[in-house]
Amino acid sequence: MLYDCILLICLLLLLQYPSISPSLLGRGETYASFSHRLHKSAHLLAIELFGTQLRQIRGVSAATALTIIQSYPSCAQLIQAFEKESSVEDEERMLEKVERGVGQRPVGKALALKVRTFFRSKDYG
């Protein structure tokens, strides 16, 4: 009975999401193989961690995070750049004009404000 329910759920998943590989459903896979495939990397570089932090901000896509990282390769460099600005308003405008790519629109005021708030505010949330 339980096996039939599990099989039915797997079939429904395959019908609803045809791109799911049968191997993702765990058929014939050992636990060691499953664990190895889903193991998170514990060896992140600082730049990767910074990109991950940026992606936690609502509205920051991978492309936007990459754009910010190209201008400020580390969290410390971004914070130092904020600290060099003479006022909060200048800090808020600092990332506004950074272009996301050639011919693409800049980061923009709202997103720049979110990034600044994330890294400089004491009560982000």
QUIWODA-V543654 format. One record per backbone hydrogen bond with DSSP energy under -1.0 kcal/mol. NH is the residue of the N-H (numbers start at 0). CO is the residue of the C=O. Records with the same first field share a line. If there is no record, write none. Layout:
NH=CO, CO
//
This chain:
4=0
5=1
6=2
7=3
8=4
9=5
10=6
11=7
12=8
13=9
14=10
15=11
16=12
19=16
23=20
24=21
25=22
28=25
33=29
34=30
35=31
36=32
37=33
48=44
49=45
50=46
51=47
52=48
53=49
54=50
55=52
56=53
59=56
64=60
65=61
66=62
67=63
68=64
69=65
70=66
71=67
77=73
78=74
79=75
80=76
81=77
82=78
83=79
90=86
91=87
92=88
93=89
97=94
99=104
103=100
106=97
107=95
111=107
112=108
113=109
114=110
115=111
116=112
117=113
118=114
119=115
120=116
//
